[in-house]
């Protein structure tokens, strides 16, 4: 009986070590795949994000962590074929548009939040940028949390987009202030 108890405890510890996240691809979340992140992968990211001593360092870690999580997801799914933007992978199975990226990145950020790795930010729902009537773009977003007391009167917490759409699969995500992103800023200059 004692041996059975030890065996069940060991099984439950190893079963709880991995994390599963559903990612989506093929534009508009048409296709979904369940990705399993190993305990070792999670440990590496926990150490990476644990090195942050302020919000700016945490955003750098988030950028790298999202890229790594998407790269590992590409080893288990067709998103390894995803290229930055919408045109370099137009007819490829595994391509991702901004809806796929914002949804998947938000799920990855929620994983980080669940793991307790985010100390300076909280995860928000995806955000929409609309330019003219046909140039909609979605992104994941985070908000800085107060660490040193309440914000000054009338001052809102700073929000940032975490946008993995701009670059090929596995590359660090763009993290920039929401206001700049809404104004049309992007790392590619277009």
Buried (B, 14 or more C-beta within 10 A) or exposed (E): EEEEEEEEEEEEEEEEEEBEBEBBBBBEBEBBBEBEBEEEBBEEBBEBBEEBEEBEEBBBBBBBBBBBBBBBBBEBBBBBBBBBBBEEBEEBEBBBBBBBBBBBBBBBBBBBBEBEBBBBBEBBEBBEBEEEEEEEBBBBBBBBEEEEEEEEEEEEEBBBBBBBBBBBBBBBBBBBBBEEBBEEEBEEEE
